[in-house]
């Protein structure tokens, strides 16, 4: 795992650390603006994957042109989704892992809102899908359970090579997280009722 100065740092640095200029990044539409902005800052070609109501705001990967999929280096997904509020099941993550594997795409799952669910829904982890550890990484926000700003804390988990690239960039851009905040977050995760 890799501690981060907030989940936004992780998703923004994902493209900056993994994508070369001219490569393609698949971004859901609508999406959290940092995905598109980070891809543009990395010099990438941004290709949208429409999230539409008739498909419950889930990506229809069959709609991605094969040539675009073959050019893609990174794909962002986010469930529970920001901004649509859509939720996903493990089957969607299996499809994403299969799609990523066939096309040699790294997946960044922004799970910022995974700990904020309701009506007995528990958000599955992208990493629960078979093969996901090879396909990419997941970013969580622990800020909500710590009371929000100024306690910005994120964590990335998943593919070791992706985390190493992300770490190399974030270690040179951010200051180290205050260890006491990391310990408080770990304690909060051990006590889900608190």
C-alpha positions as CSV (number, residue, x, y, z in Angstrom):
1,X,0.0,0.0,0.0
2,X,1.0,3.6,-0.5
3,X,-0.1,6.4,1.8
4,X,-1.1,9.6,-0.1
5,X,-1.8,13.2,0.8
6,X,-5.4,12.7,-0.2
7,X,-7.1,10.6,-2.8
8,X,-7.1,13.4,-5.4
9,X,-3.3,13.3,-5.3
10,X,-3.4,9.6,-6.1
11,X,-5.8,9.9,-9.1
12,X,-4.0,12.9,-10.5
13,X,-0.5,11.4,-10.1
14,X,-1.8,8.2,-11.7
15,X,-1.7,9.6,-15.2
16,X,1.4,11.6,-14.5
17,X,3.4,8.6,-13.3
18,X,2.1,5.9,-15.7
19,X,1.4,7.6,-19.0
20,X,3.8,8.9,-21.7
21,X,2.9,11.9,-23.9
22,X,0.8,10.7,-26.9
23,X,-0.6,7.7,-25.1
24,X,-4.4,7.3,-24.6
25,X,-6.3,7.5,-21.3
26,X,-9.9,6.3,-21.1
27,X,-11.9,8.6,-18.9
28,X,-15.6,8.1,-17.9
29,X,-18.0,10.9,-18.9
30,X,-19.2,12.4,-16.7
31,X,-16.3,12.1,-14.3
32,X,-14.3,13.7,-11.5
33,X,-12.4,16.5,-13.3
34,X,-9.0,15.4,-12.0
35,X,-9.0,12.4,-14.3
36,X,-9.2,14.4,-17.5
37,X,-6.9,17.2,-16.2
38,X,-4.2,14.7,-15.1
39,X,-4.3,13.0,-18.5
40,X,-4.0,16.3,-20.3
41,X,-1.1,17.3,-18.0
42,X,0.6,14.0,-18.9
43,X,0.3,14.9,-22.6
44,X,-2.1,12.0,-23.2
45,X,-5.0,11.7,-25.6
46,X,-8.2,11.6,-23.6
47,X,-11.0,9.3,-24.9
48,X,-14.4,9.4,-23.1
49,X,-16.4,6.4,-22.1
50,X,-19.9,7.6,-21.8
51,X,-21.8,6.8,-18.6
52,X,-25.5,7.0,-19.5
53,X,-28.7,6.4,-17.5
54,X,-30.0,3.6,-19.7
55,X,-26.9,1.6,-18.7
56,X,-27.2,2.6,-15.0
57,X,-24.2,4.9,-15.4
58,X,-21.9,1.9,-15.8
59,X,-19.3,1.8,-18.6
60,X,-20.3,-0.2,-21.7
61,X,-16.9,-1.5,-22.7
62,X,-18.2,-2.9,-25.9
63,X,-18.7,0.7,-27.1
64,X,-14.9,1.3,-26.9
65,X,-13.6,1.0,-30.4
66,X,-11.0,-1.8,-30.6
67,X,-8.3,0.6,-32.0
68,X,-8.9,3.0,-29.2
69,X,-8.7,0.2,-26.6
70,X,-5.4,-1.0,-28.1
71,X,-3.9,2.5,-27.8
72,X,-5.1,3.0,-24.2
73,X,-2.5,2.9,-21.5
74,X,-4.7,3.9,-18.5
75,X,-8.4,3.7,-17.7
76,X,-10.1,5.5,-14.8
77,X,-13.2,4.1,-13.1
78,X,-14.9,5.1,-9.9
79,X,-17.6,3.2,-8.0
80,X,-19.5,4.3,-6.0
81,X,-19.4,6.9,-8.8
82,X,-18.7,10.5,-8.6
83,X,-20.7,12.4,-9.8
84,X,-23.6,10.0,-10.8
85,X,-23.8,8.1,-7.5
86,X,-24.1,4.8,-9.4
87,X,-22.9,1.7,-7.7
88,X,-21.2,-1.4,-9.2
89,X,-21.0,-5.1,-8.4
90,X,-18.1,-7.4,-8.6
91,X,-19.2,-8.5,-12.1
92,X,-18.5,-5.1,-13.5
93,X,-15.0,-5.3,-12.0
94,X,-14.5,-8.7,-13.6
95,X,-15.4,-7.2,-17.0
96,X,-13.1,-4.3,-16.5
97,X,-10.2,-6.7,-15.5
98,X,-10.9,-8.8,-18.6
99,X,-11.0,-5.7,-20.9
100,X,-7.8,-4.3,-19.4
101,X,-6.0,-7.7,-19.7
102,X,-7.0,-8.1,-23.4
103,X,-5.8,-4.6,-24.2
104,X,-2.8,-4.2,-21.8
105,X,-4.5,-1.3,-20.0
106,X,-3.7,-0.2,-16.4
107,X,-6.8,0.4,-14.4
108,X,-7.1,3.2,-11.7
109,X,-10.1,2.6,-9.6
110,X,-11.0,5.7,-7.6
111,X,-12.8,4.2,-4.6
112,X,-12.9,7.5,-2.8
113,X,-16.5,7.0,-1.8
114,X,-16.4,3.3,-1.0
115,X,-16.7,3.8,2.7
116,X,-19.7,6.0,2.3
117,X,-22.6,3.8,1.3
118,X,-26.2,3.2,2.5
119,X,-29.1,0.8,2.4
120,X,-27.0,-2.2,3.3
121,X,-24.9,-1.8,0.1
122,X,-21.3,-2.5,0.6
123,X,-19.1,-1.4,-2.2
124,X,-16.9,-4.2,-3.5
125,X,-13.2,-3.6,-4.0
126,X,-11.9,-3.7,-7.6
127,X,-9.2,-5.9,-6.2
128,X,-11.7,-8.6,-5.4
129,X,-12.0,-9.4,-9.1
130,X,-9.7,-12.2,-10.2
131,X,-6.6,-10.8,-11.8
132,X,-7.2,-7.2,-10.6
133,X,-3.9,-7.1,-8.8
134,X,-2.2,-7.5,-12.2
135,X,-4.6,-5.0,-13.9
136,X,-4.1,-1.9,-11.7
137,X,-4.6,-0.2,-8.4
138,X,-7.3,1.3,-6.2
139,X,-7.3,4.5,-4.4
140,X,-9.3,5.1,-1.1
141,X,-10.0,8.2,0.9
142,X,-9.8,7.9,4.6
143,X,-10.6,11.6,5.1
144,X,-14.3,11.1,5.7
145,X,-13.7,8.8,8.6
146,X,-11.2,11.3,10.0
147,X,-13.6,14.2,9.8
148,X,-12.5,15.6,6.4
149,X,-10.1,18.5,5.9
150,X,-7.5,19.2,7.2
151,X,-7.0,15.5,7.7
152,X,-6.6,14.6,4.1
153,X,-5.4,11.1,3.8
154,X,-5.6,8.6,0.9
155,X,-4.1,5.2,0.3
156,X,-3.3,3.4,-2.9
157,X,-3.3,-0.4,-3.0
158,X,-2.8,-2.9,-5.8
159,X,-0.2,-3.7,-8.5
160,X,3.3,-3.2,-7.0
161,X,4.8,-1.8,-10.3
162,X,2.0,0.8,-10.5
163,X,2.4,1.7,-6.8
164,X,6.2,2.0,-7.3
165,X,5.8,4.5,-10.2
166,X,3.1,6.4,-8.2
167,X,5.4,6.5,-5.2
168,X,8.4,7.8,-7.1
169,X,6.3,10.8,-8.3
170,X,4.4,11.5,-5.1
171,X,7.6,11.2,-2.9
172,X,9.1,14.1,-5.0
173,X,5.9,16.2,-5.1
174,X,4.5,15.8,-1.5
175,X,5.7,15.9,2.0
176,X,5.5,12.7,4.0
177,X,2.3,12.2,5.8
178,X,2.4,12.9,9.5
179,X,2.8,9.4,11.1
180,X,0.2,10.2,13.8
181,X,-2.5,10.8,11.2
182,X,-1.6,7.4,9.6
183,X,-2.0,5.7,12.9
184,X,-5.3,7.4,13.6
185,X,-6.6,6.2,10.2
186,X,-5.5,2.7,10.8
187,X,-7.2,2.7,14.2
188,X,-10.4,4.1,12.6
189,X,-10.4,1.3,10.1
190,X,-10.1,-1.3,12.9
191,X,-13.1,0.3,14.6
192,X,-15.8,0.6,11.9
193,X,-18.5,1.5,14.5
194,X,-16.7,4.5,15.7
